[in-house]
Amino acid sequence: MAILHHYALCPHSRFIRLALGEFGIEPQLVEERVWERRREFLELNPAGTTPVLREGGGLAVPGAGPIAEYLDETRGLALAGRRLLPEGPGERIEVRRLLDWFNLKFDAEITGPLVLEKVMKRFMSREDGGGAPEMSAIRAARANVRYHLRYIAWLTAKRNWLAGDELSYADLAAAAHLSCVDYLGDVPWDEDEAARAWYARIKSRPSFRPLLGDRIAGMAPSAHYDDLDF
């Protein structure tokens, strides 16, 4: 059985959980509180970041990008026309470009600061950087959400999905990040109907259902988080 070391509001972990779901793989989930720097986990990934995928034979694949590439290399052909990383070089470049957009840019500007300030700091010791949230970081992240939503709307006006005609890793990465922000109630969905419609399509997929059941101790999600008709 595949084992995924993850954190519930880690967007990179959620991206891989969505990808595994699209491949029909239900992994055993092992939660990692990465700020604790558990020694056994650091032996799997010295960077101390989630996710890490483990399969039979002791193989450990660290990081969302390497895991996505590994899944495509080992299982992509079985999806045929539903392959999450397309076969054509131009199409693959576009998917990878958007993966960088969401897993690097969106994360740095929005998901990373919000999850750190609103969630992780609650559980971290002061020595590890815990404490009261920095409100200026939260305000900046909330403001940044708006132009990312407009970019998603622009992409979906030109294409069926974010990177082209078919669902791809790009859609799963974008949805993973937005799902974290949505849990925290910081997505202004009423401001962009096109982005909201795209997210509703992703949210309704079977692979998304496990994410909708996620809960952080002492922190309930936004009222519409698990509502498919939000």
Stockholm file with secondary structure:
# STOCKHOLM 1.0

chainA/1-230         MAILHHYALCPHSRFIRLALGEFGIEPQLVEERVWERRREFLELNPAGTTPVLREGGGLAVPGAGPIAEYLDETRGLALAGRRLLPEGPGERIEVRRLLDWFNLKFDAEITGPLVLEKVMKRFMSREDGGGAPEMSAIRAARANVRYHLRYIAWLTAKRNWLAGDELSYADLAAAAHLSCVDYLGDVPWDEDEAARAWYARIKSRPSFRPLLGDRIAGMAPSAHYDDLDF
#=GR chainA/1-230 SS CCEEEECTTCHHHHHHHHHHHHTTCCCEEEECCGGGCCHHHHHHCTTCCSCEEECGGGCEEESHHHHHHHHHHHHGGGGGGGCSSCSSHHHHHHHHHHHHIIIIIIIIIIIHHHHIIIIIHHHSCGGGTCSSCCHHHHHHHHHHHHHHHHHHHHHHHHSSSSSSSSCCHHHHHHHHHHHHHHHTTCCCGGGCHHHHHHHHHHHTSGGGHHHHTCCBTTBCCCTTTTCTTC
#=GC SS_cons         CCEEEECTTCHHHHHHHHHHHHTTCCCEEEECCGGGCCHHHHHHCTTCCSCEEECGGGCEEESHHHHHHHHHHHHGGGGGGGCSSCSSHHHHHHHHHHHHIIIIIIIIIIIHHHHIIIIIHHHSCGGGTCSSCCHHHHHHHHHHHHHHHHHHHHHHHHSSSSSSSSCCHHHHHHHHHHHHHHHTTCCCGGGCHHHHHHHHHHHTSGGGHHHHTCCBTTBCCCTTTTCTTC
//
